[in-house]
Amino acid sequence: MEKLIVTAAISGGASPKGNPYLPKTPTQQAIAALECYDAGASIVHIHARNPETCEPEQNVEFFKQAIIPIREKSDMIVNVTTGGCAKRVDGDNLYEKQYEESVEGRIAIIPELAKSPLTKPELASFNSGSPVIDIYNSRKKEFLLKFVMVHSFPDMAYMADVMKENGVKPELECYDVGMINNSKFLCEIGHIESPPYFQLVMGLLGGIPATVDNLIHMVRCIPDGSPWSVCAVGLNEFPMTTMAIIMGGHVRVGFEDNIYLSEGVRAKSNAELVEKIVRIAKELGREIATPAEAREILSLPPK
């Protein structure tokens, strides 16, 4: 079985109000990424953050402030988001419905970052459809995040073309089986190059539930020879990523998806989550890929 690629999704669009250990600025993101690198992660997934407000913001300069220190001190693979962010509001970690960034605005970071080898991402997230992402507060019996990211097929084709033109490989975020089919169609008509790389996102309200049966079904839908990874929300993270290790896939962990090491035990850093999945992998006899080995597995150019 090939070596395991570990991705660290260090912050996402999460608010520090809900997690005091969250990297809040580009500098803190770089520090967190390097800690994850030392723990065994070969890829870091970055959402840009405003260093003054500590809120997520799809801004080229904030990406650069995080990426450059990572590149100066490691050979880690950089994966940036093109999904933008939903904004939180004060009080009980509530969210407000806010999504103002256009497809063109979100993908515009790619050619800007690609202008310099020091900031060019090797991977970028690519939502293969229109995910509905929600959070339900069972105590208050209300929905907290009313968030739909709409992508038509022309939108997806455009985003894929921008990535291809700038030498950035899309990481195909699939929240359900239909999004795998969307990705396969975009490959068939020439917008995504082979082999495609899939990130199977599980356990979000609005997406496919995080179960072993669902994971097996999703993997069966992926084209033969395509690398794939799994991420799952909350306490689903480690059962689903452990199953991915056994099945020969790859894994993503980090504060974007989960803040717990186990039930009731909060992780104090992203690196702790990486360390746990590395321990599990080694117990199961799966070696950890270096960034150079991950590039080979994902068909990325060597550094």
C-alpha positions in Angstrom: 0.0 0.0 0.0 1.3 3.4 -0.9 2.4 5.8 1.8 -0.3 8.0 3.6 -0.7 11.7 2.7 -1.8 13.7 5.7 -3.3 17.1 5.0 -3.7 19.7 7.8 -6.7 22.0 7.4 -5.6 24.4 10.1 -8.4 27.0 10.4 -11.0 27.1 7.7 -13.6 29.8 8.2 -13.9 29.0 11.9 -14.1 31.7 14.6 -11.6 32.0 17.5 -14.6 32.6 19.7 -15.4 28.9 19.5 -11.8 27.7 19.7 -9.2 29.7 21.6 -6.4 27.6 20.1 -7.3 28.5 16.5 -4.6 30.2 14.4 -6.0 33.7 14.2 -3.5 35.5 11.9 -1.4 34.6 8.9 1.7 34.5 11.1 -0.1 32.1 13.5 -1.2 30.0 10.5 2.4 29.7 9.3 3.5 28.6 12.8 0.6 26.0 13.0 1.5 24.7 9.5 5.1 24.1 10.4 4.1 22.4 13.6 1.9 20.1 11.5 4.8 19.5 9.1 7.0 18.4 12.0 4.2 16.1 13.2 3.9 14.4 9.8 1.6 16.5 7.5 2.8 16.9 4.0 0.0 19.3 2.8 -1.4 22.4 4.5 -4.8 23.7 3.5 -5.1 27.5 4.0 -8.0 30.0 4.3 -6.6 33.5 4.4 -7.1 35.6 7.6 -7.1 39.3 8.2 -4.3 39.9 10.8 -6.2 42.8 12.3 -9.7 41.4 12.6 -8.6 37.7 12.8 -11.5 36.9 10.5 -11.3 34.8 7.2 -11.0 36.9 4.1 -10.2 35.8 0.5 -7.3 38.3 0.1 -4.1 37.6 -1.8 -1.9 39.5 0.6 -3.1 37.6 3.6 -2.5 34.3 1.7 1.0 35.5 0.9 1.7 36.4 4.6 0.9 32.8 5.6 2.5 31.0 2.6 5.9 32.6 2.4 7.1 31.6 5.9 5.9 28.1 5.3 7.9 27.9 2.0 11.0 29.4 3.5 11.2 26.8 6.3 9.7 23.6 4.7 8.9 21.8 1.4 5.3 21.4 2.5 2.7 21.3 -0.3 0.4 24.4 -0.1 -3.3 24.1 -0.8 -5.4 27.2 -0.8 -9.1 27.6 -0.7 -11.3 28.9 -3.5 -14.4 28.4 -1.4 -14.3 31.8 0.4 -16.0 31.9 3.7 -19.2 32.4 5.7 -19.0 35.0 8.5 -19.9 34.4 12.1 -21.7 36.8 14.3 -21.2 37.4 18.0 -23.1 35.3 20.6 -23.0 31.6 21.1 -20.9 31.0 18.0 -23.8 31.8 15.7 -23.4 32.4 12.0 -25.0 34.9 9.8 -26.0 34.3 6.2 -23.3 36.0 4.3 -21.7 35.0 1.1 -20.8 37.9 -1.2 -17.7 36.7 -3.0 -18.3 35.9 -6.7 -16.9 32.8 -8.4 -14.6 35.2 -10.3 -13.5 36.9 -7.1 -12.7 33.7 -5.3 -10.7 32.2 -8.1 -8.8 35.4 -8.8 -6.3 34.6 -6.1 -4.9 31.7 -8.2 -3.3 33.8 -11.0 -2.1 36.4 -8.5 -0.4 33.8 -6.2 1.0 32.0 -9.2 3.0 35.0 -10.3 5.8 34.0 -7.8 7.2 30.5 -7.2 7.4 31.5 -3.5 3.6 31.9 -3.3 2.2 29.7 -6.0 0.0 27.0 -4.6 0.4 23.4 -5.9 -3.2 22.5 -5.0 -6.4 24.5 -4.5 -9.8 23.3 -3.2 -12.5 23.0 -5.9 -16.1 22.5 -4.9 -17.5 20.1 -7.4 -21.1 21.4 -7.2 -23.2 23.5 -4.9 -22.8 22.4 -1.3 -25.4 23.2 1.3 -23.6 23.7 4.6 -25.5 24.1 7.8 -25.1 23.7 11.5 -28.1 22.9 13.8 -28.1 23.9 17.5 -30.1 21.1 19.0 -30.3 22.9 22.4 -31.9 26.0 20.8 -33.6 24.1 18.0 -32.4 26.4 15.3 -30.2 26.5 12.3 -27.0 28.5 12.8 -25.5 28.7 9.3 -27.6 29.2 6.2 -25.0 28.8 3.6 -25.2 27.6 0.0 -22.3 27.9 -2.3 -23.7 27.9 -5.9 -21.6 26.6 -8.8 -23.2 26.0 -12.2 -21.3 23.8 -14.7 -20.0 26.9 -16.5 -18.8 28.2 -13.1 -16.9 25.0 -12.4 -15.5 24.8 -15.9 -14.2 28.4 -15.6 -12.6 27.7 -12.2 -11.0 24.5 -13.5 -9.6 26.3 -16.5 -8.1 29.1 -14.4 -6.3 26.5 -12.2 -5.1 24.6 -15.3 -3.7 27.7 -16.9 -1.7 28.5 -13.8 -0.4 25.0 -13.1 -2.5 24.4 -9.9 -4.1 21.0 -9.4 -7.7 21.1 -8.2 -8.5 19.1 -5.0 -12.1 18.0 -5.9 -14.2 18.6 -2.8 -17.1 16.1 -3.0 -19.8 16.4 -0.4 -21.9 13.7 -2.0 -21.8 11.2 -4.8 -23.3 13.6 -7.3 -20.3 15.8 -6.9 -18.0 12.9 -7.9 -20.1 12.5 -11.0 -19.7 16.2 -11.7 -16.0 15.9 -11.4 -15.8 12.9 -13.7 -17.8 14.9 -16.3 -15.5 17.9 -16.1 -12.6 15.4 -16.7 -14.4 13.9 -19.7 -14.9 17.2 -21.4 -11.3 18.3 -20.8 -11.4 20.9 -18.0 -9.8 18.7 -15.3 -6.6 16.8 -16.1 -6.1 13.1 -15.2 -5.5 11.7 -12.7 -8.1 13.8 -10.7 -7.6 14.1 -6.9 -10.7 13.7 -4.7 -11.3 15.0 -1.2 -14.4 13.2 0.2 -16.1 15.5 2.7 -18.4 13.7 5.1 -20.7 14.4 8.0 -21.8 18.0 7.2 -25.5 18.8 7.5 -26.5 19.0 3.9 -23.9 16.5 2.7 -23.4 12.7 2.8 -23.5 11.2 6.3 -20.2 9.9 7.7 -20.7 6.2 7.6 -18.5 3.3 6.5 -21.1 2.2 3.9 -21.2 5.7 2.4 -17.4 5.9 2.3 -17.1 2.6 0.5 -19.8 3.7 -2.0 -18.1 7.0 -2.7 -14.7 5.3 -3.3 -16.3 2.8 -5.7 -17.6 5.8 -7.7 -14.1 7.3 -8.1 -12.2 6.6 -11.4 -9.6 3.8 -11.1 -6.2 5.1 -10.3 -7.3 8.4 -8.9 -5.9 9.4 -5.5 -8.5 10.2 -2.8 -8.6 11.6 0.7 -11.2 11.8 3.4 -12.2 14.5 5.9 -15.1 14.4 8.3 -16.7 16.8 10.7 -16.4 16.6 14.5 -16.0 13.3 16.2 -16.6 11.6 12.8 -13.1 12.7 11.9 -11.0 9.8 13.3 -13.4 6.9 12.5 -13.6 8.0 8.8 -9.9 8.8 8.4 -9.0 5.5 10.1 -11.2 3.7 7.6 -9.5 5.7 4.8 -6.1 4.5 6.0 -7.3 0.9 5.9 -8.8 1.3 2.4 -5.7 2.8 0.9 -6.9 6.4 0.8 -5.4 9.6 2.3 -6.6 11.8 5.2 -7.3 15.4 6.2 -7.4 16.5 9.9 -7.4 19.9 11.6 -9.4 22.6 13.2 -11.3 23.4 10.1 -13.1 20.1 10.5 -12.8 19.1 14.2 -11.5 20.4 17.5 -11.6 17.2 19.6 -9.0 14.5 20.1 -11.7 12.4 21.6 -15.1 13.0 23.1 -14.9 15.9 25.6 -11.1 16.3 25.0 -10.2 19.4 23.0 -7.0 19.5 21.0 -4.8 22.4 21.9 -3.2 22.5 18.4 -3.6 21.3 14.9 -0.4 19.3 15.4 -2.0 17.2 18.1 -4.7 16.1 15.6 -1.9 15.3 13.0 0.0 13.4 15.7 -3.0 11.3 16.5 -3.7 10.2 12.9 0.0 9.5 12.4 0.0 7.2 15.4 -3.1 5.4 14.1 -1.6 5.0 10.7 1.6 3.6 12.1 -0.3 1.1 14.3 -2.1 0.0 11.1 1.2 -0.5 9.3 0.9 2.5 7.0 3.9 4.7 6.5 3.6 8.5 6.2 4.4 10.3 3.0 6.9 13.1 2.9 6.0 16.1 0.8 8.2 14.8 -2.0 6.5 11.4 -1.9 3.1 13.1 -1.8 3.9 15.1 -4.9 4.7 11.8 -6.7 1.4 10.2 -5.5 -0.6 13.2 -6.6 1.2 13.7 -10.0 2.5 17.1 -9.0 5.8 18.4 -10.4 8.8 17.7 -8.1 10.3 20.6 -6.1 
